Amino acid sequence: MDKETDSKALLGTRVSEKVADLLTDIEKEPVPDGLLALAQQLQTALGDKLDKQSGE
């Protein structure tokens, strides 16, 4: 991988970790089940997108 690709991969990892941390914090709060389900769908979709991008 070149330097730019490494930089993008690192940023993606940091973003994924930050999103995961935020969603973990959200899961600890009393929120409606529908909102929690949407947050989990978002987490899955972002993970899938990042996985797809890293496979290119």
C-alpha positions, 0 to 999 in steps of 0.5 A: 500500500502507498502512503495515501492508502495507509493514511485512509485505512488508518482514518477509517479504523479511527472513525470505526473505533470512534463510532463503535465507542459512541454506539457503546455509550448510546447503548448504555443510555435509556433509549427507545428500542427503535432508536437503538435498532437504528443505531445498530443498523448504522453501525453495521452499514458503516462497517460494511462500507468500510470493509468494502472500501478496504477490499478495493 
